[in-house]
Amino acid sequence: MKILLIAGARPNFMKIAPLVHELKARSKTQGAWRKKLGLKSRELEYKIVHTGQHYDYEMSKVFFEELDIPEPDFFLGAGSGTHAVQTAKIMTVFERVCLQEKPDVVVVVGDVNSTLACSVTAKKLNIKVAHVEAGLRSFDMTMPEEINRIVTDSVSDYLFVSEKSGIDNLKREGKNRKQIFFAGNIMIDTLYYGLKKIENKKLRKSEIEKKILSPELHAPGTMRHADSYAVVTLHRPSNVDDKDKLEDILLALKKISEDMDIYFPVHPRTEKNINDFKLNYLLEGSSIKVTPPLSYLEFLSLWRDAALVLTDSGGIQEETTVLGIPCFTIRENTERPVTIKKGTNVLVGTNGKGILKAYKRFKKGRIKKGRVPKYWDGKTAQRIVKILIAHK
Ligand code: UD1
């Protein structure tokens, strides 16, 4: 059985890592088990395809190194571009890979342009498609990721769902129940893996903290090593591509930073816009500590001890729920409703007023307590690989 694992953008790398580890372990034990029984070994073969959607070291390669993912077998070199250009580039090169490799299954994760491009390409070649993190819906078609999710699910043969809402959404869209598998949240496999790595490698941890806290990474300002601090990430085009919106959000962050330090690893898109819109004045001289994009372990070691996380990312809403850290999601909606229903996540909207209103409640100690959702237990990759092998 031959599997191609697809990853292209930053949030994909932590989702393929547990699958790579599980497939590696399985292919070894499967071989030994079959040999013992004198059976002809049917190889479990897997290859990694990196589309190149994200290419900077901090956005890509460092994740492979830290999460023990081997070098990709194929690098498609897609790079940046408009959605159509990026998607088309990935499709064109990935089609050649499929024709050469003839895989049985292509596994795509998440909701980025690489997910859509590779699922559609594979399906048109009659190759089975497995989508990990299927069924999530924000019901907001202005979000490119929502379009990617819907299209990917519509061509997928195996739909691996991370939360119950995914099952409901897919059933509503007419998917066959037999194709839907409640496998759990794959990112949480990586979260536990990363936490263990940080604990095991004390030296590494101190290095990470040194880098995060090193003054040269920060905007000039007062350097307080306060006990409680917040962490912010912002990259969604709807928040950062409009000057007024970005300014309003940064103003709210500046206000919060009067109470506690804020660490702000800046996505390239956001950095570019802050410069283009001349909004640096809001960061300079404040307690907002700006850093370049961080590696997975650096970022984890930072946010896991934060008092508060503010983000417009998808995955961070889930990760904070697992570690019980309050999360303000700077969006009007979320495709991950379980983080609101059961977790520590609160939707605060996309303007400064909403952020500060939620912060006021937080400051008064009105902090949401949460529970860990079902199957967010670090064993999702095991369940997925078992299902893929059983169904072949
Ligand atoms: C993509 C995903 C988004 C995900 C995010 C995480 C889609 C539609 N969006 O958005 O869901 O949450 O990744 O980071 O797939 N750039 C660099 N270096 C890189 C990559 C990009 O500088 O390694 C810059 C380029 O100028 C590019 C911009 O960042 O134009 C945006 O990159 P792109 O891949 O288009 O989308 P993201 O905003 O990163």
Residues whose N, C-alpha, C, O or C-beta is under 5 A from the ligand:
A	BS01	UD1	A9 R10 P11 Q53 H54 Y55 D56 M59 S80 G81 D111 V112 N113 P144 E145 H235 P268 R269
